[in-house]
Amino acid sequence: MAAVAAFLAFLLLVANWRVIRIRRDGWIAWLVIVSPLLLIVGPFLALLETPEIPEGAPDHALAVLAITILGTTVFMAMYLSSLVDWCYVFPRLRGGTEKRPCTNSLDPYWRRVTRIWLLHRLIAAVGLVAATVAVVAIAANEWVLGLNQVVAAALAAAATVLAGFYLARLPYAVAMMVNPPLHVGDKIQLAEPFPLPAACPSYFVSEVALEGIKLVELGEGDVRVRPDPHRSYDRMLDLTEIHKLVRVRDAFSPCRECKGVHPYCGRLPTESVVPSK
């Protein structure tokens, strides 16, 4: 399984090698190469010395094997999901294809990037939830239930809460992938559920995830209202509220000098982004 993950990671790296900026993202190659090797060498070294099972010990081999397979599978899914972020999404957001959300926000290219960004995170999240529920069920049935039913019930409740959080967002995430109402780089206005003292603020869509859409608040001239380099977003928009709250979608004013709005931009604050006419 680790070998399959290593092969897929290698293909992902090769397919996006020209997009990855060596000056800033070259360490990704080492991450892709070294991590699967550790996953392969670790189990191999563990098998060199097989411990003896004492006679009369309870036979939980199948449960341990199932938990190991589930844990390894979900770890590989999360590992490959993170590589899609670092090898495909982030290099493109930084301008590896000479496009940036902050310079051509309405380009259909960012619609595709948004779909892929949300799709691989959705797959990893669903795998994590399914594996967590299965591991809790197996462990509670094999060990915990016979010792303490209260603890088993608490573990089941915790797994249910985790599953409910992501499963409640699953239909909205699928709908957003099929027909995205917004994508990374958009400038949007929200129908605020409370009265404001002034005009509704505009926001720049900086990141999409199942947990929510990260928004950066914009001021006049599409500059950042809170220019803090350590602050990657100003507000989270829940997936379940997108169709209810997004009322205006517009183009972001292209940067001539970096405005510091796009947190993944590969430009320096003093670099020119759009040639002056």
N, C-alpha and C positions, 0 to 999 in steps of 0.2 A: 504493500500500500504506500509505503514511503517512497519506493522507487517510482510508482505512478505519479505521486505528487511532485517528485523531483523532475520527471520528464515533462509534465504539464508546465511547471514553473520555468523550465528551460525554454520550452516553446513560446511561452508568454514573453520571456526576456528577449529572445531572438526576434519575435514579431514586432517588438516595440523598441528595438535597440536605437534606431535613428531618432526616435522621439525623446528618449531619455537623455538628459543633459549631463554629460560626464562630469562637468565641473561641480554639479550640485547633487546628482543622483547616482553617481558611479558606484557608491557603496551598495546599491540595490543588487548589483551583480554578485557581490560577495554574499549577500543575504540569500539570494536564490540558490547559490551553489553550496554554501556551507550548511544551511539549515537542514535540507533533506539528508545530507551525509550524516549529520548527527543523529537524525531519526533512524537511519539505517544501521549505523554502527552501534548505537545504544542497545537495541534489542539483541543484536548479534553477540555483544559482550555479555549480556545477561544470560544468554543461553549456554555460555561456555561452562557454567557451573549450575546444574539443576538441583535445587534443594530436594531432599527426601521428605515425603509426606508420611508422618507417623501413622502407624496402624490405629484404627479406631477414630481417626479425625473425621469430622463431618465432611461429606462430599459436596462441595460448593464449586466444583471445577467449571461446570457449565455456566453458572452465574458469573464467576470471575471472568471467564472467556467472553461472555456476552458484554459485560461492562467494559472490558478492554477493547473489544472491537468497536463498540459505540463511541467510547472516548477517543480512540484513534481516528475514527472516521470524521467525527465532528471537528477534531483538531485540524485534520487535513483540510476540511472545507473552510475553516476560518483562516488557515494559513494561505490557501490559494486565494481567498477573498481579499486578504490584505495585500497579496501580490498584485491583484488586479488594480487595487488602489494605487500602489506605489509604482507599478510598471506601465499602467495604461492611463488611469484617470489623472493623477497628479502631474505627470510630465506634460500632459496636454493642457491642463489648467495653467501651467507655468509658461506655456508658449512654445512647447517643443515642436509644434507644427506651424509656427509663425502665426497662430491664431490665439486670441485671448478673449475670455468672456467680457473683459472690461474694454475691449476695442471693437468687437463686432458681436454684440450680445444677442442679436436676433438671427444670427446665422443658424440654419437648421442643423449644422454640425453639433451644436451644444444640446440639441434635443436628443440626438443619439447618445452623446456622452452621458447625459442625465439618465437615460434609460438603462444603460449598462451599469452605471454607478449604483442605481437603485436595485437592479436585478441581482447582481452578485451579493449585495448585502442582504437582500431578501432570502436568497438561497442559504446563506450562512446562518441567518437568524432562525429560519425554519428548522434547519438541521440541528442547531443548538437547542432549540426548544424541544424537538422530538427526542433527541438523545438524552436531555436532562430528565424529561418525564419518564422515559424508559429506564434509565439508570436508577431513579428514585423508586420506581415500581419494583424493579428487580431486587434492589437492596432492602427495601421494606419487607418484601415477601420472604426473602431468604434469611435475613438476620434481625432486623429491627422489630418486626411484628411479633415475633416470638418472645422478645424481651420486654418491650414497652409499646402498647398500642397508642398511647398519647404521642410519643415521639414519632411513630409512623404516620399518624394523622397530621402532625405538624409538618413533616417533610412533604407529604402529599399536598397540603394546602399551599406551601411555598412554591412547589412545582406548578400548581394550578394558577397561582398569581402570575408567575413568569410567563406561562403559556398564554394566559388571557391577555396580557399586555400586547404581545406580538400578534396573536391571532385576531384581535380586534382591529388591528391596522392592516391585516393581510388583504382584504378586499380593496381598500383605498390604495395600497401600494400597487396592486395588480392593475387597477384602473388608471393610475398615474403612468405606469409603464406603457399601457396600450395607447393612451391619448393624454400626454402630459399637459396639464393646464398651465404649467410654468416649467422653466428649466433654469439651470445654473446660468448666471449672467443676466437674468431678467431684472428689470426695475418694476416694482409692483407697488400698489397702494392697497390697503386693507380697509374693509368696512368695519370700523372699530365698534365694539359693543358698548362703548361708553362715550359720552360727549367729550370733545377736545376743545381746549381754549383757542386753538388756531387751526389751520388747514391740516388735513391728514398727512402724516409724514410718508415719504417714499422709502422703499427698502431695496437693497441689492441682494439677490439670491446667491449665497456663497457656497452652500453645501446642501446635499439632499441625503437623507437617511431615514430609516424606519422610525427612529426616535423623534424625528421632526426635521423641518427645513430651517437652516440657519440663515438669518437675515441680518444685514448690516444697514443701519439707519443712515439715510442720505439727507443732506441739507441742500442749500441753493447751489446750483452748478454741479450737482451730483457729487459733492465732496462729502467726506465722512464727518458726521456730527461729533463723534467721539474718537478722535485720532489717537488711539492708544495702540501701540505695536503689540502689546501683550493681550489684546482683546480681539478675538477672531470673529465674534458676532455680537449683536446687540439684542436679538430677540429670536425665540423659537416659535415656529408655526407648526402646529400638529397636523399630521396628514389628514386626520378626520375633519379638519376645519378649512382646508384649502378651497373647496368648492363653495363654502359659505362666506368666507371672508375676503378672498381675492376679488377685487372689483375693477382694478385697472392694471393692465400689463403693457409696459412701454419699453422703448429702447434706452439703454444706459448711454449717457453722453460719453463718447470715446475720450480716453485720457490723452492729453498732449504731454503733460508731465504727470508722473505717477501720483494718483490721488490717495493711494494707500487703502483703497476700498476692497480690492480683491485680495484675500489673505494668502492665496497660493500663487500669486503672480511672481514670475521669475525676474522681473525688472527691479532695479534699484530705485529708490525714491527720486534720485536726480536724473535718471535716464529718460530720454525722450521715447515715448511709446508710439505716437502717431505723428508722422512728419507734418510740420506746419506748412500751410499752403501759401 
